[in-house]
Amino acid sequence: MTWGVIVDVPAPVEVYDAMHARLLERTGGSVEGLLVHLARETGSGFQIVEVWESQAAYERSTTEIVGPIARELTGDAPPPSSADTARTFEVRGLVLPRAQIAV
């Protein structure tokens, strides 16, 4: 089932910029199971909206890619917590014509 998540992160948008750059270096922009990723700056930090093929794909990416990169960038300091601000949703429709995706 297609699965979505919205995460509000209470950290400077530069944290996102650094993470995003490192993720692109590491993955080339292709992460298995990720259909859509977008981010925006907010008044209290930044927000990420993603659509995944499944919750399992999201969790695998978080464990295998995002977590290790966050630890690399923050050293011993814990990365900004978003656990209390993540909201999930069932995607009812998604069309990305240029990517030839329609669910």
N, C-alpha and C positions, 0 to 999 in steps of 0.2 A: 504494500500500500504506500502511495506517495505520502510523504510526511514533511511537515514544516516546523521551523523553530524561529522565534524572534528572541534575541538576546540583547538586553540593555546592559552596557558595561560602564560602570562609573570610574572611568580613567581617561586621561587626556587622549585626544584623537591620534596623537603621535604614537601612542602604544599600538593602536590599530595599524597605522601606516607601517611601522616596523614589522609587525607580525605578518601583514599582507605581503610585504616585499620578500620576507624570508620564505613564506609559503609558496610564492610564485617561483622563487629560486629552487626550492626543494621539489616542487611538483610539476612545474611548467604550466600550472593552471589547470591541470587535469587531476581530479580526485575521484576515485571510484565511488559511484553512487550519488555524487553531487550534481544536481540539475541546475540550480540557480543560487548565486551568492551575490548579495549587495550589502553595502554598508553606508551609513550616513552619520555625520556628526550631530550630536544632540546638545542641549544645554548643560547636561551633566556628564557628558562623555561621548559615547558612540553607541550605535545600534547596528546589529547584524541581523539580516533576514536571509534565511536559507530554505531551499526546498531540496529534499533528498528522496532517493528511490525508496528508502526505508529508514526506520529509526536505527536499525542495526548498523547501517552504513554510516550514519552520523556518529554513533557511539564509537565505531571502529576508527574513524578519522580523528575524532577527539583524542582517543587513547594513543594512536600510533603516529599522528602527525602534529596536531595542534598542541597537545600537552608537552611533548618534547621541545618544540620550538619555543613555547612560552617559558619553559624552564631555562633554555639557552639564553633567552633575552633578559630574563629577570635574575639570573644567578640563583642565589639562595632565597631571595625575596619571593614570597608567593605571588603569583599573577593576580590581577584584580579578579575578585570573585563575581561571577554572574549567576551563580546557582539560584539565588533568590529572585532574579529578574528574568529568567528564561521562561518563555511561554511556548508551548507546542500547539500545533493544530493539524487537523487532517486537511490535506489539500483537496479541494473539490474540483478544481480545473486548472490546467496549466497549458499554455500554448506558447511555444517559442519557435516561430516559423523558420527563422534562419538556421536554427539548430535541428530542425525537423523533429521537434518534440511536441506531442499533443497527448495529454492524459486527462 
